[in-house]
């Protein structure tokens, strides 16, 4: 290496030592060099510090959105375990202590018969020629829902409803009533004071006021479980998950989520509703396994296009995936008015005729101008609603339009009438 090269390298080292490569962004007084202030450098420095938290927050939200599946639902919200179900119970009982609002025994003889049978169990015999006239007793049905895994000694709610002509059950108490299942066995015993959400009052003139329903009520924790229902949850074998809404795509995604978490071969789809899952044989491990499985996230399949119509109330619900082919609709209304105006026909003076009332009817038919609107190809829900609202169609008119579109093959959705 010659002398000229060495001198050039020494000169570059000297310049590097004199000129700093970049300003230090540490705070003054902590060993760092204060950044330059003033002018554009100061403005750029402040913008950098102001944007940094927002950029970091945006990146975190984006990562969370990419990591989590869209519209994911927990398994417990879309599927039920086969065999884990509630059971319905029903019983017949008496509500006593009513303030004169009970059954009229002359019109509800079974109430009197029930009272006589109950008194006989307590050793009291009512003479045959005596017919008690009771107004503070009502015959009722008692229903309850026995939840799965309910054990003897636990309490459940019951619903009490009158089956006679009682006016109100307010202030009454239910006597001991056995609740039976579909097999005829007694699974619970109900008794207690009723909670009524309605009230009614009536005057001597016949005028009455009623708020809500007072012929039915509820007894919170009013029944005690006496018998447990056997279930196959603790038995050996696979667990079966039944989807609330049968769908092949959802069943396949459920299998994929379970196998991806617990290993391949854990779950197998049986059909569009049922998925069989291999579970541990030990009861404790089986419970823990099912608890972890029900917390898995699964993205359900998109629902099919559907239009639901309530023919009694005129309510129409249109799904977001409903599409309409090109079609032109003209809808008009026909109004028929019938008026009755009777008049009195009198005979001539000194005549032998009689005065009579003669009916006079007027019938008028009016057809309002119909409006025509056209649906373009692939019309969405918003376009359908906007077009119907523009012509001022009522809900009943909308039902007729949708039914006509379905018959014409222009409505690409399932039309359900409830």
Residue pairs with C-beta under 8 A, 6 or more apart in sequence:
20 33
23 33
23 35
23 36
24 32
24 33
24 35
25 32
25 35
26 32
26 33
28 34
35 41
35 45
36 42
37 45
68 297
69 297
69 298
69 299
70 299
71 299
71 300
72 297
72 298
72 299
73 297
73 298
73 299
73 300
74 294
74 295
74 296
74 297
74 298
75 241
75 254
75 257
75 293
75 294
75 295
75 296
75 298
76 294
76 295
78 243
78 244
78 245
78 250
78 254
78 298
78 300
79 241
79 242
79 243
79 244
79 254
79 275
80 241
80 242
80 244
81 233
81 239
81 240
81 241
81 242
81 290
82 239
82 240
82 241
82 242
82 274
83 231
83 232
83 233
83 240
84 148
84 149
84 231
84 233
85 148
86 145
86 146
86 147
86 148
87 145
87 146
87 181
87 182
87 187
87 229
88 143
88 144
88 145
88 146
88 181
88 182
89 143
89 144
89 145
89 146
89 179
89 180
89 181
89 187
89 188
89 223
90 141
90 142
90 143
90 144
90 179
90 180
91 141
91 142
91 143
91 177
91 178
91 179
91 180
91 190
92 114
92 139
92 140
92 141
92 142
92 177
93 139
93 140
93 141
93 142
93 160
93 174
93 175
93 176
93 177
93 190
94 111
94 114
94 115
94 118
94 137
94 138
94 139
94 140
94 174
94 175
94 177
95 102
95 137
95 138
95 140
95 160
95 162
95 166
95 169
95 172
95 173
95 174
95 175
95 194
96 136
96 137
96 172
96 173
96 175
97 136
97 171
97 172
97 173
98 135
98 136
98 137
98 138
98 166
98 168
98 169
98 170
98 171
98 172
99 136
99 170
99 171
100 135
100 136
101 135
101 136
101 138
101 166
101 167
101 168
101 169
101 170
102 111
102 134
102 135
102 136
102 137
102 138
102 164
102 166
103 111
103 134
103 135
103 137
103 138
103 139
103 162
103 164
103 165
103 166
104 135
104 164
104 165
105 111
105 112
105 131
105 132
105 133
105 134
105 135
106 133
107 164
107 165
108 139
108 164
108 165
110 139
110 164
111 134
111 137
111 138
111 139
111 164
112 131
112 132
112 134
114 139
115 132
115 134
115 137
116 126
116 132
118 175
119 125
119 126
120 126
126 132
138 162
138 164
138 166
138 169
138 172
139 162
139 163
139 164
139 166
140 160
140 161
140 162
140 163
140 169
140 174
141 160
141 161
141 163
142 158
142 159
142 160
142 174
142 177
142 179
142 190
142 223
143 158
143 159
143 161
143 179
144 156
144 157
144 158
144 159
144 179
144 188
144 190
144 223
145 156
145 157
146 156
146 181
146 187
146 188
146 225
146 229
147 156
148 229
148 231
149 231
149 233
150 156
150 225
150 228
150 229
151 225
151 228
152 225
152 226
152 227
152 228
153 224
153 225
154 224
154 225
155 221
155 222
155 223
155 224
155 225
156 188
156 221
156 222
156 223
156 225
157 218
157 219
157 220
157 221
157 222
157 223
158 174
158 179
158 190
158 218
158 219
158 222
158 223
159 216
159 217
159 218
160 169
160 174
160 194
160 216
160 217
160 218
160 219
161 215
161 216
162 169
162 215
162 216
166 215
167 200
167 202
167 214
167 215
168 196
168 198
168 199
168 200
168 214
168 215
169 194
169 196
169 214
169 215
169 216
169 217
170 194
170 196
170 198
170 199
170 214
170 217
171 194
171 196
172 193
172 194
172 217
173 192
173 193
173 194
174 190
174 191
174 192
174 193
174 194
174 219
174 222
175 191
176 189
176 190
176 191
177 189
177 190
177 191
178 186
178 188
178 189
178 190
179 186
179 187
179 188
179 189
179 190
179 223
180 186
180 187
181 187
181 229
185 227
186 226
186 227
187 225
187 226
187 227
187 229
188 223
188 224
188 225
188 226
188 227
189 223
189 224
189 226
190 219
190 222
190 223
191 222
191 223
192 219
192 221
192 222
193 219
194 217
194 218
194 219
195 217
195 218
195 219
195 220
196 214
196 216
196 217
197 212
197 213
197 217
197 218
198 210
198 211
198 212
198 213
198 214
198 215
199 210
199 211
199 212
199 214
200 208
200 209
200 210
200 211
200 214
201 208
201 209
201 210
202 208
202 209
233 239
233 286
234 283
234 286
236 281
238 276
238 277
238 278
238 279
239 276
239 277
239 279
239 286
239 290
240 270
240 274
240 275
240 276
240 277
241 254
241 274
241 275
241 277
242 273
242 274
243 250
243 251
243 254
243 272
243 273
243 274
243 275
245 300
245 303
246 271
246 272
246 273
247 272
247 300
247 301
248 272
248 301
249 301
250 298
250 300
250 301
251 269
251 271
251 272
251 273
251 274
251 275
252 269
253 298
253 299
253 300
253 301
254 267
254 269
254 275
254 298
255 267
255 268
255 269
255 275
257 296
257 297
257 298
258 266
258 267
258 275
258 277
258 293
258 296
259 265
259 266
259 267
261 293
261 296
262 289
262 293
265 278
266 277
266 278
267 275
267 276
267 277
267 278
268 275
268 276
269 275
269 276
270 276
277 293
279 286
279 289
279 290
280 286
280 289
302 321
303 319
303 321
304 321
304 413
304 414
305 319
305 321
305 322
305 323
305 412
305 413
305 414
306 319
306 322
306 413
306 414
306 415
306 416
307 316
307 317
307 318
307 319
307 322
307 402
307 411
307 413
307 414
307 415
307 416
308 316
308 317
308 416
308 418
309 315
309 316
309 317
309 399
309 402
309 415
309 416
309 417
309 418
310 316
310 417
310 418
311 399
311 417
311 418
314 394
314 395
314 396
314 399
315 395
316 395
316 398
316 399
316 402
318 381
318 384
318 385
318 413
319 381
319 413
320 380
320 381
321 413
322 380
322 381
322 384
322 411
322 412
322 413
323 378
323 379
323 380
323 412
323 413
324 375
324 378
324 379
324 383
324 384
324 405
324 410
324 411
324 412
325 375
325 377
325 409
325 410
325 411
325 412
326 374
326 375
326 376
326 377
326 410
327 374
327 375
327 405
327 408
327 410
328 372
328 373
328 374
328 375
329 372
329 373
329 374
329 375
329 401
329 404
329 405
330 370
330 371
330 372
331 370
331 371
331 391
331 393
331 397
331 400
331 401
332 367
332 368
332 369
332 370
332 371
333 367
333 368
333 370
333 397
334 365
334 366
334 367
334 368
335 365
335 366
335 367
335 368
336 363
336 364
336 365
336 366
337 362
337 363
337 364
337 365
337 366
338 361
338 362
338 363
338 364
339 361
339 362
339 363
339 364
340 359
340 360
340 361
341 360
341 361
341 362
342 357
342 358
342 359
342 360
343 357
343 358
343 360
344 355
344 356
344 357
344 358
345 355
345 356
345 357
345 358
346 353
346 355
347 353
347 354
347 355
371 390
371 391
371 392
373 387
373 390
373 391
375 383
375 384
375 387
375 410
376 383
388 397
388 398
388 401
393 401
402 411
402 415
403 415
405 411
406 413
406 415
